[in-house]
């Protein structure tokens, strides 16, 4: 009887360890001079409402428990660039790739190539 109990317990522990979710960490930093970035997203995943120059979004945990997440992922960063009363929606030309157990920090700077999807 003890052997059956031990086997059941071992099987349960093995099942729990195999169900461990995979995750990655993602953060975006604003290195663009004199503009605010708003509504920052990695594909369809929102990362932050706004960041000023020199600031970063909070670290976002991408988990494969989320239906929008499937590792590896390759997405554009989209955001509104805001200066004064001017506001334009942009996406990075580059697709950023993140895989499980990765910590990815993306810097949006003056040199980052972007496109305006409204003009495509």
Secondary structure by P-SEA (a helix, b strand, c coil): caaaaaaaaaaaaaaaaaaccccbbbbbbbccccccccccccccccccccccccccccccccccccccccccbbbbbbbbbbcccbbbbbbbcbbbbbcccbbbbbbbcccbbbbccccc
